[in-house]
């Protein structure tokens, strides 16, 4: 079992209270690491470090800031396989999906580095004589980046890449379910020589760390990816200081199949979308609308394909199509939603049950005869929290 470290002001450290939170492999339910249970004191140390570093970082030429992003991308490349396996182990992604996430993270840091040449201003004509108005762009300041568990590595780049190239500093709070990839990323950061305090990482419970960050007057903008409920909680905490918020929340993506469609291809695309990342993406196809003339034929094709989906431990068998849900709460939530849909009149065509007794595996499931007023049509099946 590995002991993880937080990263505050350029230093690796444990929590101020010496407490730990265990991290489980969702395929086996085994403890694979433990993370420091960050405290409000730890949050404030990180925020103070970010605030102290921001002025000098904001004055650093953008092209120099970009070089650090490129070094981060290069550092990840050197450990690409290691990061892929960390994501497989702690989040349950298949190797294909984990490798795609790591590759996308590298590409995103490289992409954001190009914006060093696109931070531009304007010269605006004035209504008054002998006056010129210059519009320039300045960094917002200190960013709070609160990450979900479904794309725990890529979201580091999504939040830190944009913040750093703009001249902001950032405090990152990874999900307590998937912290290892983020704490290992801190080692890449340290190797780049990035000034202390520009990136800080605090691990722990979202109800403590996330809420303290969002409600702090030391934060200038909060960026959150998570469930609608998590977004509402963060917005409420930020409101007392009228702190800016950037929210990327859950969804309930539909697929529409018309009678002139290639039904075989349509069904395969929908299955691929539905089981991607073990069904835990905000834009997974969760509901399907089919023209009645082809409904029976299409439904048979779809059900046959869903029945063929192989579910299992992604680390033990790389031929599986779908791994586990991320935690016991997610398994309970999906089970409850399917059972409630059936009680409300939906017809179960396949799946609808847990697989095995160890690990958070749930069979690929198709429900028919769902109505627009049913909860299953409106609620994201496996909502992303920011635990």
C-alpha positions as CSV (number, residue, x, y, z in Angstrom):
1,X,0.0,0.0,0.0
2,X,1.3,3.4,-1.0
3,X,1.2,6.5,1.2
4,X,0.3,9.5,-1.0
5,X,1.4,13.1,-0.3
6,X,-0.2,16.5,-0.8
7,X,1.8,19.2,-2.6
8,X,1.8,22.7,-1.0
9,X,4.1,25.5,-1.8
10,X,6.5,23.3,-3.6
11,X,6.7,20.7,-0.8
12,X,5.3,17.2,-0.4
13,X,3.6,16.9,2.9
14,X,1.0,15.0,5.0
15,X,-2.1,16.6,6.5
16,X,-1.8,18.8,9.6
17,X,-3.9,16.3,11.6
18,X,-1.9,13.2,10.6
19,X,-5.1,11.5,9.5
20,X,-5.5,9.3,6.4
21,X,-8.3,8.2,4.0
22,X,-8.0,4.8,2.3
23,X,-8.3,4.4,-1.5
24,X,-9.9,1.2,-2.9
25,X,-9.5,-0.6,-6.2
26,X,-13.2,-0.7,-7.4
27,X,-12.6,-4.0,-9.1
28,X,-11.4,-5.9,-6.0
29,X,-12.4,-3.6,-3.1
30,X,-8.8,-3.9,-1.9
31,X,-7.0,-0.9,-0.3
32,X,-4.4,0.2,-2.8
33,X,-3.2,3.5,-1.2
34,X,-4.1,6.0,1.5
35,X,-4.2,9.8,1.1
36,X,-3.8,12.6,3.7
37,X,-7.1,13.7,5.0
38,X,-6.6,17.4,4.4
39,X,-7.9,20.0,6.9
40,X,-9.0,23.6,6.7
41,X,-5.6,24.5,7.9
42,X,-4.0,22.7,5.0
43,X,-6.4,24.4,2.5
44,X,-5.4,27.8,3.9
45,X,-1.7,27.0,3.6
46,X,-2.2,26.1,0.0
47,X,-4.3,29.2,-0.7
48,X,-1.8,31.5,1.0
49,X,1.0,29.9,-1.1
50,X,-1.0,30.4,-4.3
51,X,-1.8,34.0,-3.4
52,X,1.9,34.7,-2.6
53,X,3.1,33.2,-5.9
54,X,0.4,34.7,-8.2
55,X,1.8,38.2,-8.5
56,X,5.2,37.1,-9.8
57,X,3.7,34.3,-11.9
58,X,1.3,36.8,-13.5
59,X,4.2,39.0,-14.5
60,X,6.1,36.1,-16.0
61,X,5.9,36.4,-19.9
62,X,3.3,34.1,-21.2
63,X,5.8,32.3,-23.5
64,X,7.8,31.4,-20.4
65,X,4.7,30.1,-18.7
66,X,4.1,28.0,-21.8
67,X,7.5,26.3,-21.4
68,X,6.4,24.9,-18.0
69,X,3.3,23.4,-19.6
70,X,5.4,21.7,-22.3
71,X,7.7,20.3,-19.6
72,X,4.7,18.9,-17.8
73,X,3.5,17.2,-21.1
74,X,7.0,15.8,-21.6
75,X,7.2,14.5,-18.0
76,X,3.8,12.7,-18.4
77,X,5.0,11.2,-21.7
78,X,8.0,9.7,-19.8
79,X,5.6,8.0,-17.4
80,X,2.7,7.4,-19.7
81,X,2.4,3.6,-19.0
82,X,2.6,4.3,-15.2
83,X,-0.2,6.9,-15.2
84,X,-2.3,4.6,-17.4
85,X,-2.0,1.8,-14.9
86,X,-2.7,4.1,-11.9
87,X,-6.0,5.2,-13.6
88,X,-6.9,1.5,-14.3
89,X,-6.3,0.5,-10.8
90,X,-7.9,3.3,-8.8
91,X,-10.8,4.3,-11.2
92,X,-11.5,1.0,-13.0
93,X,-11.1,2.3,-16.6
94,X,-10.2,-0.3,-19.3
95,X,-6.6,0.1,-20.6
96,X,-7.9,1.6,-23.8
97,X,-9.8,4.3,-22.0
98,X,-7.0,5.0,-19.5
99,X,-4.4,5.3,-22.2
100,X,-6.7,7.7,-24.1
101,X,-7.1,9.8,-21.0
102,X,-3.3,10.0,-20.5
103,X,-2.7,10.9,-24.1
104,X,-5.4,13.5,-24.1
105,X,-3.8,15.1,-20.9
106,X,-0.5,15.4,-22.7
107,X,-2.1,16.9,-25.8
108,X,-4.1,19.4,-23.7
109,X,-1.1,20.7,-21.9
110,X,0.6,21.1,-25.3
111,X,-2.5,22.8,-26.7
112,X,-2.8,25.3,-23.9
113,X,0.8,26.2,-24.3
114,X,0.0,27.5,-27.8
115,X,-2.2,30.2,-26.2
116,X,0.9,32.0,-25.0
117,X,0.8,33.7,-28.5
118,X,-2.9,34.5,-28.3
119,X,-3.2,36.6,-25.2
120,X,-4.1,39.8,-27.0
121,X,-5.8,43.1,-26.2
122,X,-7.6,45.8,-28.2
123,X,-7.3,49.5,-29.0
124,X,-10.8,51.0,-28.8
125,X,-11.8,54.4,-30.2
126,X,-12.9,56.9,-27.6
127,X,-15.9,59.2,-27.7
128,X,-13.6,62.0,-26.5
129,X,-10.8,63.7,-28.5
130,X,-7.2,63.0,-27.8
131,X,-7.9,59.9,-25.9
132,X,-7.1,56.2,-26.6
133,X,-8.6,53.3,-24.8
134,X,-6.4,50.2,-24.3
135,X,-8.0,46.9,-23.3
136,X,-5.6,44.4,-21.9
137,X,-6.1,41.0,-20.3
138,X,-5.0,40.2,-16.8
139,X,-5.1,37.0,-14.8
140,X,-8.1,36.5,-12.6
141,X,-5.8,35.4,-9.7
142,X,-6.1,32.3,-7.6
143,X,-8.1,29.4,-9.0
144,X,-9.7,26.5,-7.0
145,X,-9.9,23.4,-9.2
146,X,-12.2,20.7,-7.9
147,X,-11.9,17.5,-9.8
148,X,-14.3,14.5,-10.3
149,X,-13.3,10.9,-10.4
150,X,-14.5,9.9,-13.9
151,X,-11.6,11.7,-15.7
152,X,-9.3,12.4,-12.8
153,X,-6.1,12.9,-14.8
154,X,-7.4,14.8,-17.9
155,X,-9.3,17.3,-15.7
156,X,-6.0,18.3,-14.1
157,X,-4.9,19.6,-17.5
158,X,-8.3,21.1,-18.2
159,X,-8.1,23.2,-15.1
160,X,-4.4,23.8,-14.5
161,X,-3.4,24.3,-18.1
162,X,-5.8,27.2,-18.7
163,X,-5.1,28.8,-15.3
164,X,-1.3,28.7,-15.7
165,X,-1.1,30.0,-19.2
166,X,-3.4,32.9,-18.2
167,X,-1.1,33.8,-15.3
168,X,-3.2,32.4,-12.5
169,X,-2.1,30.1,-9.7
170,X,-4.2,27.1,-8.7
171,X,-5.1,24.9,-5.8
172,X,-6.3,21.5,-6.9
173,X,-8.6,19.2,-5.0
174,X,-8.7,15.7,-6.5
175,X,-11.6,13.3,-5.8
176,X,-11.0,11.3,-2.7
177,X,-11.8,8.2,-4.8
178,X,-9.0,8.8,-7.3
179,X,-6.2,10.9,-5.8
180,X,-3.1,8.9,-6.8
181,X,-2.8,10.1,-10.4
182,X,-2.9,13.7,-9.2
183,X,-0.4,13.3,-6.4
184,X,1.9,11.5,-8.9
185,X,1.4,14.4,-11.3
186,X,2.8,16.6,-8.5
187,X,6.2,14.8,-9.0
188,X,6.1,15.8,-12.6
189,X,5.4,19.4,-11.6
190,X,8.3,19.4,-9.1
191,X,10.7,18.1,-11.9
192,X,9.8,21.1,-14.1
193,X,11.1,23.6,-11.6
194,X,7.8,25.4,-11.6
195,X,7.9,28.2,-8.9
196,X,6.6,27.1,-5.5
197,X,3.0,27.9,-4.9
198,X,1.9,28.1,-8.6
199,X,0.3,24.6,-8.4
200,X,-0.8,23.2,-5.0
201,X,-2.7,19.9,-4.4
202,X,-4.8,19.2,-1.3
203,X,-6.4,15.8,-0.8
204,X,-9.3,14.9,1.4
205,X,-13.1,15.0,1.7
206,X,-15.0,17.3,-0.7
207,X,-17.3,18.4,2.2
208,X,-14.3,19.8,3.9
209,X,-11.7,20.7,1.3
210,X,-14.0,21.7,-1.6
211,X,-16.4,23.7,0.5
212,X,-13.6,25.5,2.3
213,X,-12.0,26.4,-1.0
214,X,-15.2,27.6,-2.6
215,X,-16.2,29.7,0.4
216,X,-12.8,31.3,0.9
217,X,-12.2,35.0,0.2
218,X,-8.7,34.0,-0.9
219,X,-10.1,32.4,-4.1
220,X,-10.9,34.4,-7.2
221,X,-12.7,31.7,-9.3
222,X,-13.9,28.2,-8.6
223,X,-13.8,25.6,-11.4
224,X,-15.8,22.4,-10.7
225,X,-16.6,19.3,-12.7
226,X,-19.1,17.1,-11.0
227,X,-22.7,16.4,-10.4
228,X,-25.5,18.9,-10.5
229,X,-25.8,18.6,-6.7
230,X,-22.1,19.2,-6.2
231,X,-22.3,22.3,-8.5
232,X,-25.2,23.7,-6.5
233,X,-23.3,23.2,-3.2
234,X,-20.1,24.9,-4.6
235,X,-22.1,27.8,-6.0
236,X,-23.8,28.3,-2.6
237,X,-20.5,28.3,-0.8
238,X,-19.0,30.7,-3.4
239,X,-22.0,33.1,-3.2
240,X,-21.0,34.6,0.2
241,X,-18.0,36.3,-1.4
242,X,-19.6,36.6,-4.9
243,X,-16.7,34.4,-6.2
244,X,-16.8,33.6,-9.9
245,X,-17.7,30.0,-10.6
246,X,-17.2,27.8,-13.7
247,X,-19.4,24.7,-13.6
248,X,-19.3,21.6,-15.8
249,X,-22.0,19.4,-14.5
250,X,-23.9,16.2,-15.3
251,X,-26.1,15.4,-18.3
252,X,-28.6,12.9,-19.7
253,X,-27.6,12.6,-23.3
254,X,-30.1,11.2,-25.8
255,X,-29.6,9.2,-29.0
256,X,-32.2,9.5,-31.8
257,X,-32.7,6.6,-34.3
258,X,-34.7,7.4,-37.4
259,X,-36.3,4.7,-39.6
260,X,-33.9,5.2,-42.5
261,X,-30.8,4.7,-40.2
262,X,-28.3,1.8,-40.6
263,X,-29.7,0.1,-37.5
264,X,-26.7,-2.2,-37.0
265,X,-24.3,0.7,-37.0
266,X,-26.6,2.9,-34.9
267,X,-26.9,0.2,-32.2
268,X,-23.1,-0.3,-32.1
269,X,-22.4,3.4,-31.7
270,X,-25.0,3.7,-28.9
271,X,-23.5,0.7,-27.1
272,X,-20.0,2.1,-27.5
273,X,-21.2,5.4,-26.1
274,X,-23.2,3.8,-23.3
275,X,-20.4,1.6,-21.9
276,X,-17.6,4.1,-22.4
277,X,-15.7,4.7,-19.2
278,X,-17.9,2.0,-17.6
279,X,-21.0,4.2,-18.3
280,X,-19.7,7.1,-16.2
281,X,-19.5,10.1,-18.5
282,X,-21.8,13.1,-18.6
283,X,-22.4,12.5,-22.3
284,X,-22.9,8.7,-22.3
285,X,-26.0,7.9,-24.4
286,X,-28.5,7.2,-21.6
287,X,-31.8,7.4,-23.4
288,X,-32.7,6.3,-26.9
289,X,-35.6,7.6,-29.0
290,X,-36.5,5.3,-31.9
291,X,-39.1,5.8,-34.7
292,X,-41.9,3.3,-34.1
293,X,-41.6,1.7,-37.5
294,X,-38.1,0.3,-36.7
295,X,-38.4,0.0,-32.9
296,X,-38.8,-3.7,-32.6
297,X,-36.0,-4.5,-35.1
298,X,-33.7,-2.0,-33.5
299,X,-34.4,-3.0,-30.0
300,X,-33.5,-6.6,-30.7
301,X,-30.2,-5.6,-32.2
302,X,-29.4,-3.3,-29.3
303,X,-30.3,-5.9,-26.6
304,X,-28.2,-8.6,-28.3
305,X,-25.2,-6.2,-28.4
306,X,-25.7,-5.2,-24.7
307,X,-26.0,-8.8,-23.6
308,X,-22.6,-9.5,-25.3
309,X,-20.8,-6.7,-23.3
310,X,-18.1,-8.4,-21.2
311,X,-17.8,-7.0,-17.7
312,X,-14.9,-7.6,-15.4
313,X,-11.6,-6.6,-13.6
314,X,-9.7,-4.4,-16.1
315,X,-6.4,-5.2,-14.5
316,X,-6.9,-8.9,-14.5
317,X,-8.5,-9.3,-17.9
318,X,-7.8,-6.7,-20.6
319,X,-10.3,-8.2,-23.0
320,X,-13.3,-6.9,-20.9
321,X,-15.4,-4.2,-22.5
322,X,-16.5,-2.6,-19.3
323,X,-15.0,-2.4,-15.8
324,X,-16.6,-1.6,-12.4
325,X,-18.5,1.4,-11.2
326,X,-16.2,3.6,-9.1
327,X,-17.5,2.9,-5.6
328,X,-20.1,1.1,-3.5
329,X,-22.3,4.2,-3.5
330,X,-22.4,4.3,-7.3
331,X,-23.4,0.6,-7.4
332,X,-26.2,1.3,-4.9
333,X,-27.3,4.3,-6.9
334,X,-27.5,2.5,-10.2
335,X,-29.3,-0.5,-8.6
336,X,-31.8,1.8,-7.0
337,X,-32.5,3.8,-10.2
338,X,-33.1,0.6,-12.2
339,X,-35.4,-0.8,-9.6
340,X,-37.4,2.4,-9.3
341,X,-37.8,2.6,-13.1
342,X,-39.2,-1.0,-13.1
343,X,-41.6,0.0,-10.3
344,X,-42.7,3.0,-12.3
345,X,-43.5,0.8,-15.3
346,X,-40.3,0.2,-17.3
347,X,-39.7,-3.2,-18.8
348,X,-36.3,-4.8,-18.1
349,X,-34.9,-6.4,-21.3
350,X,-31.4,-7.3,-20.1
351,X,-29.0,-6.7,-17.2
352,X,-30.5,-5.0,-14.2
353,X,-28.3,-6.8,-11.6
354,X,-24.9,-6.8,-9.9
355,X,-22.3,-9.1,-11.2
356,X,-20.5,-11.2,-8.6
357,X,-20.1,-10.3,-4.9
358,X,-16.7,-8.5,-5.0
359,X,-16.1,-5.3,-6.9
360,X,-18.7,-2.8,-8.0
361,X,-19.7,-4.5,-11.3
362,X,-23.1,-4.0,-12.8
363,X,-24.4,-5.7,-16.0
364,X,-25.1,-3.7,-19.2
365,X,-28.8,-2.9,-18.9
366,X,-31.6,-2.0,-21.3
367,X,-35.0,-0.7,-20.1
368,X,-38.0,-0.4,-22.4
369,X,-41.4,1.4,-22.2
370,X,-39.9,4.3,-20.3
371,X,-42.0,7.5,-20.1
372,X,-40.9,11.1,-20.0
373,X,-42.2,11.5,-16.5
374,X,-40.0,8.7,-15.1
375,X,-37.0,9.5,-12.9
376,X,-34.8,7.4,-15.1
377,X,-35.3,9.7,-18.0
378,X,-34.3,12.8,-16.1
379,X,-31.6,11.7,-13.6
380,X,-28.1,10.9,-14.6
381,X,-27.6,7.2,-14.0
382,X,-24.2,7.4,-12.5
383,X,-23.8,11.0,-11.4
384,X,-20.3,12.3,-10.9
385,X,-19.7,13.6,-7.4
386,X,-16.6,15.5,-6.4
387,X,-15.9,13.5,-3.3
